[in-house]
Amino acid sequence: MLEATNALGNAVLSTGGTLTDPSAAAALAVGLAALGAGYAERGIGSAAVGAMAEDDDLFVNGLILTVLPETIVILALVVVFIV
């Protein structure tokens, strides 16, 4: 994941773009937040499905823990509308 972030930064800077533009910074923030949320959901989702397979009462807990990383992306979208 860190290599992809480094490659993204190098691609932006090599094309003559700057990260001082508020729109570019907001887009980068949303993209990185979505990447981080997807990375977090990878482990949480598999653990939640495994727990629900053993005990059906854990459905609500698994659902909440699976949706929780998506709030990071929603907060990043709020930043886009503020900028």
N, CA, C and O of each residue as an XYZ file, in Angstrom:
332
protein
N       0.825     -1.182      0.000
C       0.000      0.000      0.000
C       0.873      1.250      0.000
O       0.547      2.241     -0.654
N       1.962      1.203      0.721
C       2.841      2.360      0.789
C       3.512      2.625     -0.551
O       3.769      3.775     -0.906
N       3.793      1.564     -1.290
C       4.404      1.736     -2.602
C       3.443      2.421     -3.558
O       3.862      3.237     -4.379
N       2.156      2.098     -3.461
C       1.156      2.732     -4.327
C       1.035      4.214     -4.013
O       0.865      5.021     -4.927
N       1.119      4.588     -2.757
C       1.057      5.988     -2.372
C       2.269      6.742     -2.907
O       2.138      7.869     -3.387
N       3.426      6.136     -2.829
C       4.647      6.755     -3.342
C       4.559      6.919     -4.857
O       4.945      7.956     -5.395
N       4.054      5.902     -5.540
C       3.919      5.978     -7.005
C       2.918      7.054     -7.401
O       3.119      7.754     -8.394
N       1.840      7.192     -6.632
C       0.847      8.224     -6.916
C       1.431      9.614     -6.763
O       1.200     10.483     -7.604
N       2.181      9.831     -5.702
C       2.816     11.127     -5.500
C       3.824     11.448     -6.583
O       3.895     12.586     -7.047
N       4.605     10.460     -6.993
C       5.572     10.680     -8.068
C       4.888     10.969     -9.400
O       5.375     11.784    -10.184
N       3.754     10.302     -9.662
C       3.035     10.538    -10.912
C       2.467     11.946    -10.955
O       2.489     12.592    -12.003
N       1.962     12.425     -9.836
C       1.403     13.782     -9.796
C       2.499     14.811     -9.991
O       2.323     15.777    -10.734
N       3.623     14.611     -9.333
C       4.701     15.588     -9.427
C       5.423     15.531    -10.765
O       5.932     16.554    -11.222
N       5.484     14.365    -11.411
C       6.193     14.254    -12.682
C       5.409     14.857    -13.840
O       6.003     15.224    -14.854
N       4.094     14.966    -13.711
C       3.289     15.552    -14.778
C       3.207     17.068    -14.666
O       2.463     17.703    -15.413
N       3.940     17.635    -13.771
C       3.949     19.081    -13.622
C       2.884     19.603    -12.678
O       2.747     20.814    -12.509
N       2.141     18.722    -12.071
C       1.105     19.133    -11.134
C       1.699     19.493     -9.787
O       2.787     19.046     -9.424
N       0.979     20.286     -9.077
C       1.416     20.639     -7.732
C       0.356     20.209     -6.743
O      -0.830     20.149     -7.067
N       0.782     19.919     -5.570
C      -0.151     19.532     -4.528
C      -0.620     20.729     -3.712
O      -1.241     20.556     -2.663
N      -0.332     21.938     -4.179
C      -0.790     23.126     -3.474
C      -2.173     23.548     -3.935
O      -2.800     24.392     -3.296
N      -2.663     22.980     -5.028
C      -4.006     23.276     -5.502
C      -5.009     22.624     -4.552
O      -4.904     21.427     -4.282
N      -5.982     23.385     -4.039
C      -6.929     22.798     -3.081
C      -7.739     21.642     -3.661
O      -8.060     20.694     -2.945
N      -8.069     21.710     -4.934
C      -8.841     20.621     -5.532
C      -8.010     19.340     -5.621
O      -8.523     18.247     -5.379
N      -6.749     19.475     -5.961
C      -5.875     18.301     -6.041
C      -5.650     17.708     -4.655
O      -5.616     16.487     -4.501
N      -5.498     18.545     -3.670
C      -5.298     18.049     -2.308
C      -6.549     17.343     -1.798
O      -6.455     16.323     -1.115
N      -7.714     17.883     -2.127
C      -8.962     17.250     -1.690
C      -9.149     15.906     -2.387
O      -9.566     14.933     -1.759
N      -8.843     15.849     -3.681
C      -8.971     14.591     -4.407
C      -8.004     13.545     -3.866
O      -8.358     12.372     -3.741
N      -6.800     13.964     -3.550
C      -5.816     13.044     -2.983
C      -6.263     12.556     -1.602
O      -6.058     11.393     -1.252
N      -6.871     13.448     -0.826
C      -7.348     13.058      0.506
C      -8.461     12.025      0.418
O      -8.473     11.056      1.177
N      -9.393     12.229     -0.503
C     -10.492     11.265     -0.646
C      -9.965      9.934     -1.167
O     -10.379      8.873     -0.698
N      -9.060      9.986     -2.125
C      -8.511      8.754     -2.677
C      -7.745      7.945     -1.651
O      -7.901      6.727     -1.574
N      -6.923      8.608     -0.870
C      -6.148      7.897      0.152
C      -7.036      7.400      1.288
O      -6.786      6.339      1.859
N      -8.083      8.178      1.616
C      -9.021      7.721      2.650
C      -9.779      6.485      2.182
O     -10.005      5.558      2.960
N     -10.172      6.472      0.904
C     -10.868      5.300      0.368
C      -9.939      4.095      0.318
O     -10.363      2.971      0.587
N      -8.684      4.322     -0.024
C      -7.712      3.231     -0.058
C      -7.503      2.660      1.345
O      -7.448      1.443      1.522
N      -7.389      3.530      2.328
C      -7.221      3.074      3.711
C      -8.449      2.352      4.240
O      -8.326      1.362      4.961
N      -9.642      2.844      3.884
C     -10.868      2.187      4.332
C     -11.003      0.813      3.698
O     -11.418     -0.137      4.362
N     -10.664      0.698      2.442
C     -10.707     -0.608      1.783
C      -9.720     -1.578      2.394
O     -10.017     -2.764      2.542
N      -8.550     -1.082      2.748
C      -7.537     -1.923      3.383
C      -8.018     -2.399      4.753
O      -7.783     -3.547      5.131
N      -8.691     -1.519      5.497
C      -9.197     -1.885      6.822
C     -10.351     -2.876      6.714
O     -10.457     -3.808      7.512
N     -11.213     -2.668      5.722
C     -12.366     -3.555      5.571
C     -11.968     -4.960      5.133
O     -12.716     -5.915      5.342
N     -10.815     -5.083      4.537
C     -10.345     -6.393      4.092
C     -10.243     -7.359      5.274
O     -10.717     -8.493      5.197
N      -9.642     -6.921      6.331
C      -9.494     -7.785      7.500
C     -10.744     -7.857      8.356
O     -11.079     -8.912      8.894
N     -11.429     -6.736      8.478
C     -12.628     -6.706      9.321
C     -13.731     -7.548      8.715
O     -14.421     -8.282      9.423
N     -13.900     -7.442      7.399
C     -14.971     -8.190      6.742
C     -14.800     -9.690      6.859
O     -15.760    -10.409      7.137
N     -13.593    -10.163      6.651
C     -13.383    -11.609      6.742
C     -13.549    -12.109      8.174
O     -14.074    -13.200      8.396
N     -13.106    -11.323      9.135
C     -13.279    -11.727     10.532
C     -14.748    -11.699     10.939
O     -15.207    -12.561     11.689
N     -15.481    -10.710     10.443
C     -16.904    -10.603     10.784
C     -17.697    -11.754     10.180
O     -18.579    -12.306     10.837
N     -17.397    -12.121      8.946
C     -18.105    -13.244      8.317
C     -17.772    -14.547      9.040
O     -18.650    -15.388      9.231
N     -16.532    -14.719      9.438
C     -16.166    -15.915     10.193
C     -16.865    -15.987     11.542
O     -17.297    -17.058     11.970
N     -16.973    -14.848     12.206
C     -17.658    -14.831     13.503
C     -19.150    -15.092     13.345
O     -19.754    -15.782     14.166
N     -19.750    -14.536     12.279
C     -21.180    -14.749     12.054
C     -21.475    -16.191     11.636
O     -22.571    -16.696     11.880
N     -20.514    -16.845     11.017
C     -20.713    -18.247     10.649
C     -20.800    -19.139     11.880
O     -21.473    -20.170     11.868
N     -20.118    -18.734     12.933
C     -20.146    -19.534     14.159
C     -21.301    -19.154     15.078
O     -21.865    -20.008     15.763
N     -21.657    -17.849     15.092
C     -22.709    -17.389     16.001
C     -23.529    -16.317     15.293
O     -23.015    -15.251     14.955
N     -24.812    -16.611     15.071
C     -25.674    -15.663     14.353
C     -25.962    -14.394     15.153
O     -26.368    -13.387     14.572
N     -25.766    -14.418     16.446
C     -26.025    -13.239     17.274
C     -24.996    -12.131     17.051
O     -25.207    -11.003     17.494
N     -23.906    -12.426     16.385
C     -22.862    -11.423     16.141
C     -23.077    -10.641     14.852
O     -22.182     -9.917     14.417
N     -24.255    -10.774     14.229
C     -24.510    -10.090     12.966
C     -24.440     -8.581     13.117
O     -23.813     -7.906     12.301
N     -25.074     -8.043     14.149
C     -25.106     -6.584     14.333
C     -23.707     -6.057     14.614
O     -23.317     -5.029     14.061
N     -22.955     -6.729     15.450
C     -21.584     -6.297     15.735
C     -20.723     -6.350     14.483
O     -19.936     -5.437     14.231
N     -20.865     -7.407     13.701
C     -20.100     -7.515     12.465
C     -20.467     -6.455     11.461
O     -19.602     -5.923     10.765
N     -21.757     -6.140     11.379
C     -22.204     -5.099     10.455
C     -21.655     -3.736     10.856
O     -21.189     -2.980     10.004
N     -21.705     -3.422     12.126
C     -21.200     -2.129     12.602
C     -19.698     -2.021     12.368
O     -19.217     -0.988     11.902
N     -18.963     -3.066     12.683
C     -17.515     -3.021     12.503
C     -17.117     -2.984     11.033
O     -16.065     -2.442     10.693
N     -17.938     -3.550     10.162
C     -17.639     -3.514      8.731
C     -17.907     -2.132      8.146
O     -17.178     -1.685      7.260
N     -18.925     -1.462      8.622
C     -19.300     -0.152      8.088
C     -18.446      0.970      8.691
O     -18.328      2.042      8.096
N     -17.868      0.738      9.832
C     -17.121      1.777     10.540
C     -15.997      2.426      9.728
O     -15.871      3.649      9.785
N     -15.177      1.689      8.979
C     -14.130      2.365      8.199
C     -14.665      3.275      7.093
O     -13.966      4.191      6.661
N     -15.887      3.038      6.631
C     -16.447      3.883      5.584
C     -16.721      5.306      6.075
O     -16.835      6.229      5.269
N     -16.827      5.484      7.395
C     -17.044      6.837      7.903
C     -15.838      7.730      7.615
O     -15.974      8.951      7.533
N     -14.669      7.131      7.464
C     -13.475      7.906      7.115
C     -13.636      8.521      5.736
O     -13.266      9.675      5.519
N     -14.189      7.753      4.802
C     -14.400      8.265      3.447
C     -15.471      9.347      3.459
O     -15.352     10.339      2.739
N     -16.501      9.176      4.254
C     -17.546     10.189      4.340
C     -16.976     11.494      4.895
O     -17.309     12.572      4.402
N     -16.130     11.409      5.902
C     -15.505     12.614      6.436
C     -14.567     13.264      5.414
O     -14.451     14.489      5.368
N     -13.904     12.453      4.604
C     -13.057     13.008      3.552
C     -13.894     13.726      2.500
O     -13.464     14.746      1.961
N     -15.080     13.208      2.200
C     -15.970     13.897      1.255
C     -16.470     15.217      1.826
O     -16.713     16.162      1.075
N     -16.625     15.292      3.136
C     -17.007     16.566      3.771
C     -15.904     17.605      3.519
O     -16.192     18.780      3.289
N     -14.657     17.168      3.565
C     -13.538     18.077      3.296
C     -13.608     18.606      1.867
O     -13.300     19.772      1.621
N     -14.012     17.752      0.924
C     -14.132     18.182     -0.464
C     -15.164     19.290     -0.590
O     -14.939     20.270     -1.300
N     -16.273     19.147      0.080
C     -17.311     20.175     -0.021
C     -16.927     21.449      0.713
O     -17.399     22.526      0.350
N     -16.096     21.360      1.721
C     -15.622     22.561      2.425
C     -14.628     23.323      1.567
O     -14.648     24.553      1.530
N     -13.752     22.590      0.872
C     -12.745     23.224      0.018
C     -13.437     23.770     -1.200
O     -12.789     24.352     -2.070
